[in-house]
Amino acid sequence: MQFTVDSIEGSELPIYIGGEWRPSKSGATLESFDPTTGAPWYRAADGSEDDIDDAVAAATGALKDPAWRGMTQTDRGRLLYRLAELIEQNGEALAQIETRDNGKLLREMRAQSAYLPNYYRYFAGMADKIQGDVIPVSKPDVLNFTMREPLGVIGVIVPWNSPLYMMTCTVAPSLCVGNCVVIKPSEHTSASAIAFAELVKEAGFPDGAFNVVTGHGATAGDALTRHPGLAKIAFTGGTETGRKVAANAGRMLVPCNLELGGKSPHVVFGDADLERATTGLISGIFAAAGQTCVAGSRCFVQAPAYDEVVDRMKQGAEAIRIGHPKDEDTQLGPLALKAQLSKVQKYIALGQEDGAQLVTGGRRPQRDDLGEGWYFEPTVFANATNDMRVARDEIFGPVASVIKFEDEADLIEMANDTAYGLASGIWTKDIDRAMRFAKSVDAGTVWINTYRAPSMMTPSGGFKESGYGKHNGFEAVRELTRLKSVVIDHSGKTADPFVMKLETGGS
């Protein structure tokens, strides 16, 4: 690969439009910082509205080009298979780039890089299985069938917490059905999308089918979501920004897919295996330093088990090994952004101000070997209530609020008392109770006796202020195609031109 950690460090990364690498039209760049040191490590092109115009034009041209538009579904699948092979061959380089860019554990990024090829193979296999239906209308001399077509140019805005994974959720099904994409990665984590573009080019995708414009959200991102050449927008990020994206999409009358914030309820009943359940709670909030949309940050524990679970969480949090994300024994790396560190610190103060009990954590670790990195201790608040700000607002950091509940009815009311509805989890040995919870909770995903366990085959997406639209599985393909109905009259008869050709029905 041309783009590796060593080649990126200290360089100025280009944008990728129409199969070519080039600087932004303005020549402006933006700085990206290493979360383990707080120091800059590369600059990326700071794309503008002009660059977005060029990228959408390139994607629109590719849509009209027989090299892409005329490609068979089977051949599109072959390209995706080839891309999967290249990701597999370059997985280590991609993992190293993402770890350096956002501070996530290298072993987690290696696992994600190893999973991505499966994603592209899954949709490669689906490419020539996208088909319509024959509709049995009540007219013997009429054939009615449907067919699925590409939507067009998809604008994809990618978050900083898992850039390649979240990009793949839209890019793989988009390319599978014949759409073209314009990617705007987070300004904080631009490098992996640029490196990925190199693999797309090597795989043999036609120029313009895949484009990357780096830049700030307020400029390049806003320009992309307002562009009249788009057929759909896919955005993953904060709820307030999601509102702006949806407003822009509404003005253009194009659909959008929004995966936004979350404040997910993670529930432990008294009958649960408390060792397994507490491990699940710790994974749900402290994995990835709590920087996941589905983080189980509201931990509801039934009264009989409450004290034991809080004690187990305290011990578990204090045993977590904080360190450099490239070290194999590290379990908690730094937060990805300095601003995120400040936000977490603010909510620690708010939690104490509202009366929650700080059981453990709540500060930056005092260790010389961590230097100026944006590290923060895993934090547990006990005696939290559902109306506290730490329990209502998405913090996006390693902060758990443990809330006591008495019975099932009490729990459901509290679990649903939130603006969000992205994910949820429950630990119990009572399958009837688990199913009642699954049917009653307002969340797009319900995990039972597990947590943070996604799949490329499993549709996911939020309710309420967590957004709308689905990733993964055939649901993603449905949302990235348009359905056309074709009606053929083969009767050979001349009809009355002033009478609608209604079905007669009956026998």
N, C-alpha and C positions, 0 to 999 in steps of 0.2 A: 504493500500500500504506500501511496505517496504521502498520505496524511497519517502520521503516528504521533504519539506523545512527544518524541524527540524532535520530529520535524515541525510540529506545531509550536513548541515552546519558543517564545520570543518572535514569532512570525506574525505576518498579517494575512489572515485567511480571506480568500475571495468569496464571491457568491457564485452560484451555478445556475445559468439560464440557457436554455436551448442547447444543452450539451457543451457549453463553453464556460471556462473559469474566467472571471474578470472582477475588477474592483467595483465598488459602488460608483454610480455616475458622478456623485459629488466628490468622491475621493475620501469621504469621512470614514472614520473607524470608531469602534467602541472597544473598551477594555474588558477582559474577563479575568476573574480572580480565582486563585487556588484557595479553597476553603480551609486547607490545613495550615496555611501560613498567613492568609489575608493579603498576599502579594499578587500583583498581576502576572499572568504567564503567557498571554498572547493577545493580539488584537484581531477583531473580526470586522469585515466591511459593515458599515452602518447604512443599510439600504434605505432608500427613500421611495416616495410615490412613483417617481420615474422608473426605478428598478422594478417595482411591483408591476407597473404597466408593461414593462418588457417581459417579465416572467409570465404574466397572464396571456400576453400576445403569443409567446412561444408555445404555451400549453394549448391555446386555441388553434394555432397552426398545426400542432401535432395531432389534434383531434380530427382535423380535416385531411391529414396526410394519409394516403392509402397504406403507408408503411405501418401505421397504427390502426387507423379506422378499418382498413381492409384485412387486418390480421385475423386469422381464425381464432376461436376461443381456445382450441387445443394449443395453438402456438403461443398464445398469451400464457397459458399454463406452463409451457416449456420455459419461457423467459423467467417466470417466477421460480421454477425449480432451479434454474441456473443461478438466480440471485440468492436463493437459499444456500446453495453450495458455496458461494463466495462469502456469505456471512459466516458460515461455518469455518471456512479456512482463515478468516480474518477476525474471528471472535475475540481473541485475546487482545488484539490492538484496539478494537472497539470498546472492550471492557476497560482497558487502561485509560482511554480517553475520557470516558464518562466518569470514572472514579476521580481522575484529576480535575475534572470540570465541576462536579457537584458534591464530591466528598462521600459518596455512597461506598459501602464496603466493596472492595474488589471482588471478594468471593460472591457477593450478591450480583454484581454486575457480570461476572463470568457466568453465573447461572442464567441471568437474563439473556446474555449473548448466545448461550447454548440453546435457549428456548426459541429465540427468534426464527431460526431456520425452519422449525416445525410450523410456525405461524404461516410463513410464506408457502411451505409445502401444502399445508391444509387448504389455503385458498388457490394454490395452483391446481390441486385436484378438483376444486369446485368450478374452475373456469369454464369447462365444457359441459357442465351439468346445470347451467342456468338456463331455464326453459320456461315457456309459457304454458297455458292451458287451452283446451278446447272447451268452449262454453256451450252447454246443450240447450240452446234457445229453442223455443217452440215454433220454429218455422222449418219445415223439412227441406226447403230449397235455399237455406241460408247457412253458411259456415262462419262461425264466430270463434276467433282464437286471440290469445294475448301473447305479447312478447316483451321481454325485458331489454331495455337499452341503457347504455351509459348515460349518466346525467350530464356530464360535460367536464368543466374545470372545477376541481375541488380545492378550496383554500383551507389549509391545515395549519393551525397555530398550536405549537407544541410547548408543554410546560418544562420546567427545569428539573423536576425531581426524578423522572425516568424518561429522558427524551426519546431514545430509540424505541423503547417499548411502547410508549404512548403514540408515537408517530406511526408505528407499525399497525396499531389497531385500526387506523384509517387508511394508510397507504396500501397495505396488502389487499384488502377487499376492493379498494378503488381501482388499482391496476388490474386486479382479477377481472373486473367487469368492463374494462376499457376506458375508464376515466383518465384524465390527466391531473396532476397535482402541482400545487405551488405551496411549498413548506415555508413557514416563518417560525424558526426555532426561538426559544427564549433568548433574550439578549445576554443572559447569564451563562448559557450553555449552548453555544453555537457549534462547537467543534465536531460533535459526533454526526450531526446532519450533513456537514460538508464531507466528512470522511465516508459517510454512507453513500452520498451522491457518486463518489468514485466507483463504488461497487455496482450501482445501478447502471452507470455508463459501461463498465466492463461486461456486465451481463448481456448487453446488447439491446436495451430498451431504446426506442427511437428518440432522437433529440427532441426535447420539449415535453416528453411524457412526465418527467420528474424534474422539478426546479426547486432551488433553495435560495431564498433571500433572507440574509441575516439582518438584524436591525432592532431598533427599539419598538416596543409594543405600541407606544403612543404615536409613532410615525409609520413605520413599515406595517405593523400589525393593523393599525386603524385603516391604512390605505387598502390593505388586502380585504378587510371585511366590508369596505365600501365599494369595492370594484364591481362595476356592472357586468364584467365578463365572467363572473363566477356563477356556477350552478348550485353550489352548496358550500357552507362553511362548517368546518369541524374545529371546535375550540375546547381545550382542556385547561382549566385554570380557576381563578377565583370567581366567586359569584357576582361581585360588583362589575368586574370586567365582562363577565358573561352577559350581563344585562345590556351593556353597550354593544356587544357583538350581536345579540338578538335584535336590538333596535336597528342596527345597520342592515342586518339581513331582512328585517321587516320592511324597511324602506325600499329594498331592491326586490321584494317579494320572492326571496329564495329561502329554502329551508336551511336549518342549521342543526348540528348535533352538539350539545353542550354537556360536558362532564365537569361539574363545578364543585363547590365545597361540600364538606361533610362533617357531621358531628355524631358519629355512629354509636348506637347503643350496643354494648357488649355485656351480655347478661350471664350471671352465674346463679343458678338455683341451689338450694341447700342440699339437694340429693346428688349433685354432680360429683364426679371424681375431681376433688379440689386440686390435686397436683396437676392433672391435665388442664383443668380450667385455668388455673393461675398461669401456667406456661402459655396458654392461649391468650390471656390478657396481656402478658408481657410482650408477646410477639405482636399482638394487635396494635400496641401503642408505641413500643420502643424500637421495633424493627424499622430500619431506614430513618432512625432518629425521629420517628413520628411524622415524617414528611411524606405522608401518603393521603390521598383523598379519602380512603376507606378506613383510616386509622380509628380503632375502637377507643376513642378518647373518653367516652362516658361509660364508666364501668359500674353497672348495676349489680349489686350483690344482695341476695336474700338475707334477712336479719340473722337467722341461726348460723350462717357461715361467714358473716361480715368480718368479725374480728380476726378470724383465722386467715381469710383471704387477704385482708389488709396487711397482716404480718408477713404472709408469704410474698406479697408484692413488694414490700419493703426489703425483705431479704433478697429477693430476685433482682430488684433494681440495683441494690448496692453491690451485687455480685457481677453486674455487667461490666465487661472490660472495655474501657474507653481508650481509644488510641488511633493511630494513623490508619486510614482505611485500607492501605495496602498490606498491613500486617495480618497474617493469617489468623491470629488469635484475637484480633479486635472484634468486638460485637457492636460497638457504637462509635461511629465516626463523627465528624463535625456537622453542624448545620450548613446548608449550601450557601447561604447569603448572610452578609453582615446585618442586613435589615431584618432578616428572620431571627437572628440572635437577639436583636433589640426587642422584637415583638414578643418573643418568649419571655424575656426578662420582665417586660411590662406586665404580662399576664400572671407571673409569679406574684408580683406586688398586688395585683387586683384580687387574686385568689385569697391572699392573706387579709386584705382589706375587707373582703366580703365574709370572712369568718371561716374559711376552709382551714383544716389542720394540715400543715406541711409536714408530712411523715418523713420524707427523705428527698434529697436533691435540692433543686431550687437555685443553683448557682453554677458558675463556670468552674470546672475542676481546677484545683490549685496544683498544677504540675508543670515543672520547667520544660519537660520534653514535649509538651503540647504547644509551647510558644504562643504566638498570636493567633493561632487557629480558632475557628468559631465553634468550639466545643461547648456542650452544656450537659450537665448531669441529668440522668433519668429521674423524673420527679413524680412523686405520688402525693396527691391531696386526699385526705380522708375527711369524713363528716361533711362532704360537699352536698349541696342541694341543687336541684335541677334549674333553679332560677339564678344561680350564681353565674357571673360572666365567664369563668373558666369552664363552666358546663354548657354554656349556650353558644359561645363564639368559637369558630374554628381557629385554633392556635397554630397548627401545623408544626408541631414540635413534640419533644418527648415528655409530655405532661398528661398524666392520667388523673381524672376526677372520679373518686370512688363514692358512689351514692347508694344508700341503704334503701331496700324496699321490703314490704311485708308479704304481699301475696301477688298472684298473677294479675288480677284486675288492676291493682295499684301499679304494677310494673308496666303494663301496656299503655296506660294513660301517660306515664312519665316518659316512656321510650318514644312515644309519638309527639310529645310536647317539645318540638324543635322545628326550626324553619327548614331543616335539611331532611333528606331521605335517600341517601346513597347506598349504605350497607348496614348490616346488623349481624349480630351473632348471639347464640344461646348455647349454654352448657347445662345439660340435664340428662338424666337417665330415663325420663318419662317421655316417650315418643309422642304420646297424645298431646302433652303440654307443648312439646317442640313444634308440632304441627299447628296448634292453636296460635302460637306465637308467629309462625311463618305466615299464617293467613291474616293476622291482625296488625303486624308491624308495617309502618309506612316506609319501606325501603326496597330499592331495586334488587338487592341481593340479600339473601338470608343464609348465613352459614350456621350449621348445627353441629356442635362438638368439633368444630374446626374454625379457623379464621384466616383471612388473607390468603385465600386459595383460589386464584383466578384460573381460567382456561380459555384457550382460543376458541373453543366450541361453545362456551357458556355465555349467552347474552348478558351484558351488564350495562347498567345505566341508572340514572337517578330519578327520584320523584321530587316534587316541590322545588325548593331553591337549589337542589343538587343538579338540576338541569333536566334534559330530555333527549331522547334518541338512544340508540343501542350500538354498542361495539360487540364484535365477536359473533361467530356462528353465522347461520344463514340470515339472521335478522340484520346483520351489517350489510349484506349484499342487497337485501330488499330496500334498505334505506339509501343505497348508493346507486340505485337504478330507477328508471322511470318505466311505468307499465303502460303499454300501448295496446288498445283493443282494435282488432281488424275484423271487419264484417264484409262478407262476400255473398252477394245474391247470385246464385247460379240457376235461377228458375228460367231465365230467358224470356220472361214476360214483361210487358210494359205496364208500369203501375200508374195509378192516378197521381198526378204530380202535386195535387193539393191536399192529399191525405197522408198523415204520418203513417209510416209503415209499422204499425203496432202489432205485437203478438196477439193472436186470437185466443190462445189458451183453450182448455177443455179438450174434448175428444170429438 
